[in-house]
């Protein structure tokens, strides 16, 4: 099969071995895959991964232990878990001690003609969700996870009880998080560097401001850091109020040292936030609650995957989709 493989360097391989059955009982023919900031961080050494990249995808099931899945269009949860460690048994299976992670940790990913996952990881995509939208299920689920982790009462009558939320970063994930929070009636604003991306917020009736106009005042109840940079986290510490919360969405390779004293001085809570609920993401896409079409920058064939990854890492570029046809 064709595959985009990272092994100290990134290469397109026209004849790469198909995924082994040990990776899961369902064989999925990938239709489209999305390039994520995490994929770019892996190229910089994040997680020490080598193999087929990619974890955002939509595909068609070729074979599976669950025969009802065969022929269905599906998306897949990326954590492959053991089901019997203490964390799995306590309801924290996404943190399984023995997990592998599609395209991120010891499990070949979606930038290829085929991938394997357990049938239990797969979700059938309704006809009302097209392939372009289906690629966004995984990152949109990650956006919904913020609502699972932080109590945000967007319907509170008093300004004293409402949570004031800032999303730092106008990239793909930041713009998804902002839409999810808007739909939850949270008073949210987006801070970013790119006028064309912030214009999308205006289109969606979400407040936004350029980073250059921001004077941090330690006045935000919640700051969601989607910048993908250490500088973003440092700014979040300057913006959040005492005893407020920073939701950390950025995944970074090792970088510069950071002064964490403001977290202690301000008694700030930091919540790491990763994978989220697929069913809620699929429902939101099926009901057109979230605009993902505006986030697509370009579609590029898998054979040009190396060039696609380079493009995806350039400032101002939103979602790059890899097509397998």
N, C-alpha and C positions, 0 to 999 in steps of 0.2 A: 504494500500500500504506500501511498504518498504520505509524508509527515514532515512537520517542522520540528526539528530536534535541537535541544540545547545540551551541549557537552563541552563546557569551557568556551565554546563559540557556537553561534547559531547557524544552522545549515538546513537547507531543504533537501530531503532525501526522497528520490522517486521510488525507491524499492526498500522500504523499511518493513521489518517483520510485523505482522498483525498482532494485536494485544493478546496476551496469554489468558487462558481460561481462569487462571488463579486470580485475575483482577476482577472477576465478577461473572455471573452466569448469563448476563444479557449482552449481546453483541449489537452495537448501535452504529448505523451508517450515518456519519455526521453530514448535515445539510449546510449549516452555517455555524461559525464560531466568532466570538467577539474578543478583541484584544483588550486586556485589562491592565490597570496600573501595576497590579501584582506581577503580571507577566514581565513587565519592563524591569521591575525590581529584581526578579529572578536572574535576569541578564547581568545584574550588578552584584550577584552573590547571595541574594536573599534565599534562605532555607537550604542552601547548598544543593539545590535540585539539579539533576541531569535526567534527560529523557524528553518525551514529547510534551510540549507546553500546552496550555489552554484549559480553561475550566468553565467558560461560558459557551453554551452550545444549544442547538436544537438538532434533533436527528430522528431517524426512523429505525425502529427495532427490527433487526434481521432474525435473531433467535433469542429465546429467553426461557428460563425455567417456568415462568408464568406465561403460558401460551396465549393468554388474552392480550398480551402486550405486542405480539408479533404483528408488524405492519403499522403500528401506531406511531404518530409523531410524539416525541417525548423530549423533556428536559430532565436534568438529573442533579440531585444533591451530591455535593462533591466529597463529602466525608464518608469513607468506607470503614465501617466500625466492626469490632469483634463481637459485641453483644453480650459479653460475659465478664468484662472487667468491672471494678467497683463503680467507675463513672458511668458506664453504660447502664448498669443495674440501678443507679440512682437517678436516672433520667437525664444525664448529661452526656448522651452518646456522641454529640458533635465534638466532645472533648475526649473521646475514647483514648485510653493510654496506648492502644495498639493501632490507631487509625492510620490509614494512608489517605492522601488527599489528591484528587484528580488534578493532574498537571502541576502540582505544587510540592507534594511530598510522597516519594516512593510509589508513584502511580502515574503511568503514562496518560496524557490528557487528550484534548479535543482538537488540536491542530493537526488533524490526520483524517484519512478516509473513514477509519473505524476507531471506536473506543469500547471499553468494557466497564460495566458497573453492575452491582447487584440489582436484581429486579426491584427490590424494595426501595432503591434510591430514585426510581424513575417516576415521573409524573406525566400523565397523558395531557397533551395540549389541545384545547378545544379548537374547533374550526374558526371560531371568531378571533383567534390569535394567529396572525400570520408569522412566517419564519423570521422576518425582521424583528418583530416584537418578542418572539419566543426567546431569542438570544439574550434578551434583557431580564429574563426571569430571575436568574441567579443574583445579579447585582441589585435588582429591585427588592428581592427578598432580604438582602443585606440592609437595604434602606429601611424596610419595615421592622427590622430587628431593633432599631432605636426605640420604637414605640413599645416594644416588649420589655425593654430594659429600664426605661425612664418614664416616670409618671408625668404626663404632660396634659393637664386639664385645660384643653382649648376652649371649653364651654363655660369656664368659670365666669361669674358675673363681675367680680371685683378685680381690678388691676393688681391688687395686692396678692391675689391667689393665682392669677394666670402666670404661666411660665414664659419668660421672654427668651427666645432662642435665636442664636446666630449659627448659620452654617458657614464655616470657613472653607473656601475652595469652590470654584465654579467649573470644576471638571465633571466628568460623567456621573460619578457617584454623588457628588455634592448636589447636582441638579436633580437627581432622583430623590435624595433625602429631602430636599426642599419641597418637592411636590407631595411626598408622603406626609410631611408635617403640615403643609397647607391644607391637605384633605382632612387632617385631624383637627382643623380649626385652631392651630397654634399660630401665634403672632411671630412669624419667622422672617428672617431676612438673610440674604446671601451676600457674602463679601468675596470679591474676586478681582482678578487682574485684567480680564478680557472683555472689552465692550460688547463684542458680538455674542458672547455667552450670557452676559448680564442682561442683554436685550431679550433673551428667552424668558428670563424671570419676569420682565415687564409683560410679555405676551401671556404668561401664566398668572398674572396678577399676584406676583410674589415680590416683596420689597427687595431691593438690592442696592449695594453701594460699592464703588471702586475701592480697592485696598488703600490707594494713596490718600483717600479722604478720611480714613479712619483714625480717630484718636482714642486708643483704648482707655476705658474708664472703670474697669472692674465692676460692671453693672449688669452683665448678662447672667440669667439664671442657668442657662445651659448653652455651651458652645460645642458644636459638633465639628470636629476637625477632619475634613476630607481633603486636605491640601497635599498629602503625600510627602510632606517635608518637615524636617526638624524645626524650621522657622515657623511653620504653621502652628505647631504645638506650643512654641514659645509665645506666639501671639495669643493663642487661646488662654494661656495662663495670665496674660495681661488684660484680657477681656472679661473673664468670668468673675462673678461677684464672690466675696467671702462665703464659704460653705455652699458654693455652687457646684456644678458638675461639668466636667469635660468628657464628651463621648469621643473616643479615639477610634477613627476609622482608617487611619493611615497605616500601611504596612511598608516598612523601610528596611533596606539593608543597613548594616552597621554604619554609623556616621560619627559626627562630631560629638564630644561630650556636652552635656546640657545641665544647666543649673535648675534643680528641682525644688529648691528652697521655697519658692512661692506656693507650692502645693501644701507645704507644712504651715507656712505663715497664714495663708488664707483658708486653711482646713478644707481644701478642695478635694472633691471626689473625682477620681478618674475611672471611667468605665470603658474597658476594651470591648469592641463590638465587631462581630465577624459575620457568620452565616445567619440566615433568617428563614422565615416561614414561606415556603414555595407556594402553598395553596393560596395565601393572601395575595402574593404577587401575581399569580395567574389570574385570580379573580379581578384584580385591579386592571390588568391588561385587557381581559375579556370585556370589561365594562367601560373601557376607554377612560378610566379615571386618571391615567398618567400618560403624558405625551413622551414617547420614546423615539418616534420617527424623527423629531427635530434634533436628536442627539447623534444621528448617523452622519458621519463625515464622508466616508467613502467605502465602497465594496471592492475588495481586491482578491484575485484568485490565489489559492493556496500556494501555487508555484512561485508567486511573488511574495511569499511570506516574510522573507528577510527584509525586503524593501518596505513591506507593510509595517513591520515592527519598528523600523527606523522612523517612518512617518508618524506612527502612533505616539512616539516619544517627543515630538516637536511641540513647542508651545502653541496653545490655541486650538490644537486638534482634539476633536471629540472622538466618538466611537468609530473604530475601523473594524469592519466585518470581513472575515475570511470566508470565501465561498468555495465549495468543493466541486461544483459542477464545471 
